[in-house]
Amino acid sequence: MPETFDIHPMTADRWADLEELFGPQRGANSGCWCMWPRLSGADYKAMDRADRKDVFRAMVEAGPPPGLFAYSDGKAVGWCAVGPRLASPRFNGAKSSRPTDDAAEPDPARVYAITCFFIRTGFRRQGLMKRLAGAAVAFARENDALAVDACAIETEKPLMWGEGFVGVASVFEELGFSEVARRSPRRPLMRLGLSSAS
């Protein structure tokens, strides 16, 4: 793996890179086109993968950037979805990842969420998830977030196919995230406060 990657926000001019990374027909994990956290369960199931692709493309074109790319030698090799928590209804409302009832919760409008990753074959298990997650934290800070949430999976047991797309808990621990709730045995809700945000 190269020592450095170029990491850029997803903008409309990079659509061809996303399409090539996800696979024009495959659409990343099971044809999700990164819409899984952004729709209610019923709305997600009502769409086929072509519909999800169209909706996501319109979202990208409208902005703001819904995530980040990692490039190696000009080729997109990794994706991380990051943005306001409230813009991801399934993440925001799911039992495992919904906000806590703590009165000290930060302003919901200023909490970002890292909801998924997609890493190209050949670049997995080499630390790229951590680099993307770190860049996502910086992106959230630049956009005036007070905190970043993730609901990653613990890997003490072997992962089933596709489970790792939510991120790996140990990666977030290394970046300073702390567990703030646990409603599912292997899916801690984790948070990093951004004290430098204004």
HELIX and SHEET records of a PDB file:
HELIX    1   1 ALA A   12  ARG A   14  5                                   3    
HELIX    2   2 TRP A   15  PHE A   22  1                                   8    
HELIX    3   3 ASN A   29  GLY A   31  5                                   3    
HELIX    4   4 TRP A   36  ARG A   38  5                                   3    
HELIX    5   5 GLY A   41  ALA A   46  1                                   6    
HELIX    6   6 ARG A   49  ALA A   62  1                                  14    
HELIX    7   7 ARG A   85  ALA A   87  5                                   3    
HELIX    8   8 PRO A   89  GLY A   93  1                                   5    
HELIX    9   9 PRO A  108  ARG A  110  5                                   3    
HELIX   10  10 LEU A  128  GLU A  142  1                                  15    
HELIX   11  11 GLU A  163  VAL A  166  5                                   4    
HELIX   12  12 ALA A  169  GLU A  174  1                                   6    
SHEET    1   A 7 ASP A   6  PRO A   9  0                                        
SHEET    2   A 7 GLY A  67  SER A  72 -1                                        
SHEET    3   A 7 LYS A  75  PRO A  84 -1                                        
SHEET    4   A 7 VAL A 111  ILE A 119 -1                                        
SHEET    5   A 7 ALA A 147  ALA A 150  1                                        
SHEET    6   A 7 PRO A 188  GLY A 193 -1                                        
SHEET    7   A 7 SER A 178  ARG A 182 -1                                        
END                                                                             
